[in-house]
Amino acid sequence: MDVSPDVLRPAVELCLDLHAHPELSGDESRTAGLFAGHLERQGCSVTRKVGGHGVVGVLRNGSGPTVMLRAELDALPVTERSGLRYASSVPGVMHACGHDLHLAALAGATTLLARARDVWRGTLLVVGQPAEETLSGARAMLEDGLYERFGTPDAVLAQHTAPLPAGTVAHGRGPVMAGSTTLDIVVHGRGGHAGTPHLAVDPVVTAAAIVLRLQGVVSRETTPADQVVLTVGSLRAGERGNVIPDRAELGVTVRAFSDAALERAAGAVERIVRGECAASGCPDDPVVNVASRSPALVPDPGLAQELRDVHTAGLGAGRVTHWPGSTATEDFSWFGPDGAALHGGTDVRTAYWMLGVTGAAQWRAALSGGGPVPANHSPEFAPDLRTSLPTGITAMTDAALHLLREEPP
C-alpha cells in the first residue's frame, strides 16, 4: 500500500521526537503517551499501563481474525555519536536499536489500516511493548492479562531494524534470533590488606579464573554443529588497589539457537563458577541467579513464507532478501508458542522480519572499504528514515491486510 504524505509526515515527526527524547526500559512513560495518543486519533480504543508502560490499541471491524502488531518503547544506555540534528537530548540514553522507527512505522501502518476498513474484517491489536531490552516486557504484558483482556490473536507480527540496505526487508528460514540466558553471579571472598594476601581469599583472582575457564565452554563443551556465544559482559570488584575486596560480581550471557544448547551452556557456566570458588577456598558458596531468559525467535514457517510472498508482491523481488539468523536476542517469541503457558495454552502464529535502514551512500562507502556499517547498539547507529520508514509502514500494512482478509486458521 502506498504511503501518502499525510500519513508519512506524522510518522516522521513521531520518530524524530522519540529519537530526541529516549527513555530506558521501565521508564517509557512519555514514549507510551505519545504512541497512545496517536492510536486514539486513529479511532483505537486504547489501554495504558499494561505490564508496565505497555500500550494496547484495539480497532474492531466486524467478525474475522485477530491480528496483533507489536513495536517496542524502550531505548538503550548508550551515549549517541550519530551526528544527527535530532540526536538524543538525554545524556547517556539513545535509541540505538531502532525502536523509535519501529513505533513510527507501526503508527503509520495503524493510520493506513484505520482508513482501509472497507477492505478488511476482524480485530486489530496494536501493542507498544515496554522493556524489550531487558527481555522482561513481553512476559510482563502477558502476565498482566494481555490475551485474556484483549483477545488471543491468530497471528502476531513484528519487524526490526537491521544494517541492511534501506528500502529492503529480509525474511529468515528457521531461527531469526538466538535465545539467551543472562546470569548474575556473585563470588564471595574474604577481604583484607593487599600486603597480607595469605590472610584473605581474593575474589578477583577467582573471578579471573572463572572468566578464563568459561572460554572453554564454547570451544570444548559445545558441539560444532551448534552455534553458541558466551560473553562475560561485566566484572566488578573492589575500590582501591591496596584493598582485597570481599566479593566480585560477574554478568554472563549465553546465546544459542536451541533450548538444549542454551541449557547445556548455562549449566556449564554454573558448574565452572562453583568449581572455581571451591578450588579457591571461598568462605561461602557463590550466588548464581538467572537475570533474564528468552527462547530463540523462530517464526511460524508457513506464515513467514506467506508474508515473504506478500512483501515480494508489494515491494518487488529485488527488495526482499534472506536473513541468515542472528545471535542477537529478542523477547518477541513469548507472544507465540513459547508463551503458551502464560495465555492458556493457545497456539499463536508469529511472523518477524528485518527492515533495512542503511542509506545508499553509507552502504556504497562500506562496500568500497570505507569501514563497517554502524549496526544496532552502536553510538553511531543512524537509520535512513527517508527510505526505511515508508518501507516499514508498507511492509507492516501489507502483512496485516493479508491476514485480516483471511479466515482464522
Secondary structure, DSSP 8 states (H G I E B T S, - for coil): ----HHHHHHHHHHHHHHHHS---TT--HHHHHHHHHHHHHTT-EEEEEETTTEEEEEEEESSS-EEEEEEE---BS----S--TT---STT-B--SSHHHHHHHHHHHHHHHHHTTTS--EEEEEEEES-TTTT-HHHHHHHTTHHHHH---SEEEEEEEEEEETT-EEEESS-SB-EEEEEEEEEE-B-EETT-GGGSB-HHHHHHHHHHHHHHHHHHHS-TTS-EEEEEEEEEE-S-TTEE-SEEEEEEEEEESSHHHHHHHHHHHHHHHHHHHHHHT-SS--EEEEEEEE--B---HHHHHHHHHHHHHHH-GGGEEEE--BS---SGGGGTGGGGGGGTT---EEEEEEEEEE-HHHHHHHHTTS-----TT-TT----HHHHHHHHHHHHHHHHHHHHTS---
